[in-house]
Amino acid sequence: MRTLIVDDEQPARNKLRRFLGEDPRFQIIGEAENGLEALEKIEADPPDLVFLDIQMPGLNGFEVLEALPLEKPPKFVFATAYDQYAVRAFEVQAVDYLLKPYDRARFQQTLAAVLSRDSDERAHLDKLLRHLAPQGGALKRLLIRQGKRLIPLTMAEVSHIQAEEKYVRLFHGGQSYLHREPISALEQKLDPTVFLRVHRGDIVNLGFIQTLEPWTKGAYRITLSDGKQITLSKSYRDTFFNAFGSR
């Protein structure tokens, strides 16, 4: 099984390399010391298995998952030193993990679990991210992929989010960015005091609303500070006005 090691600490990478080297079923194809390097290596030469540290500077392990574009991702074993909530989440979602410090027996147990697991890895990872999202609070930033580049967006600066089938388009600083995530899934991660769903396919940042005027059939027309106009549909009208303590 072709394996990539990702950890920002050299001793941790050395330990993984040493333990993996004792099992001929695993072939180490590389190492990465940060999340961005990990993404580049996963895309350039997709491994079968990734040992992924969670607490890393820059992109942490969960941000690597969110930015991973592959429909059929590799299997992951997560390593963590202190995040007990994450450990519980791994157990609930049947995702393999190593709690640092671990010994050889625990490591071999993890390898056995990896080899025996034959399931939809993408579904497991998506479910894990959804499970973890509420505990960490509202989403404050989002990594957007453009070709080989990753662009970090500060969510408070996003004026409007628009659904495009299985994607969303985020409007930020006069530009728009496409992100692979359904609007309903992204909505669950947003701060409801900042972002509100106003239409089946639209979420707005309340801080960017400039005017609101009656339009047709109980709907309203919202004008944002960038001049963009969005419909507040009748279905979302009451929730919208309640957010302002009016109506």
N, C-alpha and C positions, 0 to 999 in steps of 0.2 A: 504494500500500500504506500503510494507516494505521499510523503509527509513534509509539511512546512512548519517550522518553529517560529513563533512570533512572541518576543518578550523584550522589553527594554533593558533588562539586566543580563549581562553576560553570564554570571554564575547560573542563573536560571536556565539559560539556553544550553549551557554546558551539561547541566544535570539531565535535561530532556534528551540531549544528544547521546549521553552515556547510557541512559535507560533504554532508549529506542534501539541503540546499537546492539543490545543483547537479544533482540528479537528479529530474526531474518525476514519476517513477513513485512517489515516496515523499512522503507527506503527514504532517507532524508534527502530532499532535493534542494533545500535551502533554508536560510534563516532571514528574519527581518527584525529590526530593533524598534520599529514604530509602526503605527497604523497605516500611514500613507505608503510606506515601503511594502507593507503586507498586501495592500490592495493592488499595487503594481505587479507584485510577483504572482498573486493569485490569478490575475487577468492574463499575464504574459505566459504563464505555464501552469494551468489549473491543477492543483494537487487533489489527491483523494481525501486527505485529512489535514486539518490545521490545528495545532496547539496554539491557542490564542489567549494571551494575557489580557485581563480586563483593565487594570489600572496602568495606563501608559500616558505619557505627556502627548499633547497634540490630540490625535484621534485615539479615543479609548476603544476597547474591544467591541462595545455595543455600536459605536459610531461606524466602525469597520463593517459590521453587519448591515447597517442601514444604507451604507453607500455601495454595498456589493450588488452589482447588476446581474449576476448570473442567475438564470432560471433554475439551473441544477447546480447548486453550490456544493462545495466539498463538505464532508463531515467536520464538525468542530468539537474540540474538547476545550472548555474554558478553564482558565486558571485564575484564582482569586485568593487574596490573602486575608481579607477581613469583611467582605460584603455579605453578611449573613442573609440579607433579603434576597440577594442574587442567588445564593446557594439554594434557598427554598424554592425560588422560581425555577431553577434548573431541575430540581427534583419533581416539581409539579408538571413541568412540560417535557419530562423524560429526555433532557439534554445532558450530555456527559460533562463532568467538571472535575477539577482537581483543586482541593483546598490546600493552599500552602501553609506550612511545609508538609509535604507528603513523603511517604516512604516507598520503597520498591514494591511492597505487597499491594499498596493502594494503587500504584501506577499500573501494575499488571492487571488488577481488577478493572481499571478503566479501559485498558487495551482490549480485554475480553468483551466488554460491553460494546465497544466500537465495532469489533469484528462481527458481533452477533446482531447488530442493529441493521435492519434493511427496511427503511421507510422513507417517506417524503421529507427530506431534510429542509427544503424550503418552507414547508408548512410548519415544521417544528420551530424554525428560527423566527418566522413571522409571528407565531403564537407567543414565543418567548418575549419578543420586543413589545408586543401589545400588553403582555402581562406586567412588564417592568415599567412601562411608560407612566402610569399614574403615580407610582411610588416616588419617582424622581421629580414630580411636579410638572408644571406645564413646559412644553417644548420651548426652549429659548433660542436655539439655533438649529439650522438644518443644512446638511451638506448636499449641494447640488452638483451632479456630474455633468460636465460638458466635454465630450471627448475624453481625453486623458486627464483633464483638469478637474479638481474639486473646488467648488466655490462655496464658502460658508456664508449663509444668509442669517442675519439677526431677525428673528421673527417679529419683533416689535416694529421693525422698519418695513414689513410687508404690508401693503395697503389692501390687497385683494387676492383671493385664491379662487381659481376657476376650474371646474371639472372638465377633463377631456378624456372620456372613457375610463381606462384604468390608470390614467395619469392626472396630475393637477398642474396648472400653470400658476406660478406665483409672481406677482407684480411687485417689483422692488427697485426703488431708485431710478424710475423711468425705463427700466428694462423688465423683460419677463423671462422666467426660467421654468423649464419643464422638469417635473419630478415624478418618478414612477411610484405612485401610491394612490389608491382610491381616495376620493375626497372625504368619505365617511370615516375611513381609518385615520386620516390626518386630523380630522376634526376632533377626535377623541384625545389627541395629544395637546391641543391648543388651550390657552387660558380663556375660559368662557367670559371673563370680564373684559377681555380685549377683542376677541374674535367671535362673531356671531354668524350663523347660517342665515341667509336672507332669502335664499332660493334653493331649489333642488341642486343647482350646479354652482352656487356662489357662496363664498364666505367673505365677510368684510372685516377690516380692522376698524373698530369704532372711532379710533382717534383720527382717522383719515376722512371721516364723513364731513362734507361741507354743507350740503343742503339736503332736505327731504321734502318732497311735494306729492300730493295725491295724484294718481295717474288714472288707472281704469280698473273697474270691477274689484274694488277694494284693495288694489295693489298701490304701491308707492314707487316713486322713482328716486333713487339715491344718487347724488352727485358727489364724487370723491374729490379730494384736493388736487388730484392730477387731471381733473376734468372728466374722468371716466364715469359713465352712467350705468347703474345696475338696478335691476328690479327687485324690490322687496315684495315678495308674493304674499297673498292673503294667508297662506298656510303658516308663514313664519312671522306674520305681523304682530301678533300679541306678544310673543316672546321678545321680539325686538323692542317694542315700546316698554315692556316690563323692565328691560335692562336699563332704561332711562328713568324708570320710576314715574312714567306718565301714561296717559290714556285711561 
